[in-house]
């Protein structure tokens, strides 16, 4: 009897997993809404060398951050930095389907639908489900949606709102972190962030070296 019950549980678990993928796959499919292959992104980032002619150090820092802001403002970043407890998805940044909420540590609520129920260590393109070993929602104090680039810049420098990172750690995070890097390798049907992570990291470092001034507003 116990063997029959065990077999029944296995079948039920498989059916539940298949059901979740059937729902989550189309809903999470794209952060760019379609295609079977990674969408090409025509957006580029200007190299740091383009900004050396700006002699005023503060103005140069602002210009560098505005260029890096093309990445920060992209859906690949914004979707995981919502102002509320629900992530967004697709290039149109619509509310996440199925319904999920932040929960403790940004991994989903206890007893609810956790991020790793559907999101695993790598993108699962057949179901259009993105993945990364660090997949999680950014803490609420790191919310970017609804803020100006200047406000985000000030927030990034605030150690009470950036994970207690000094400038060196912040630069390393932007240039080297693998979850940040996912934005340029988002899998099937998703538009990558502009440029490359190396270019983005170089812009952030140059911004820091120039004094890390923020755009106004």
URGI-V523689 format. One line per field, one symbol per residue. phi: phi as a letter, one per 20 degrees, with the letter a starting at -180 (. if undefined). burial: 1 if it has 16 or more other C-alpha atoms within 10 Angstrom, else 0. Layout:
phi: ???
burial: ???
//
This chain:
phi: .fffffffffffffffffffffefgffegbgcmriecgffdffcdffggfdffefffffffffffffffffgefgfefgecfedecfdbmfeleggcffccgmfmmdoffndefgffdedfbgdfgdldfbagdgaefggfdfdfndfffffgfffeeffccnmefffffffgfecfffffggdcengmdffffmcfffffffffffffeolfdgfn
burial: 0000000000000000000010011111111111000110000010010010000011111111111111111111111111101111111010011001111001110000111101110011101111110011111101111000110110111000110010100110111000111111111111111111101111111111010111100
//
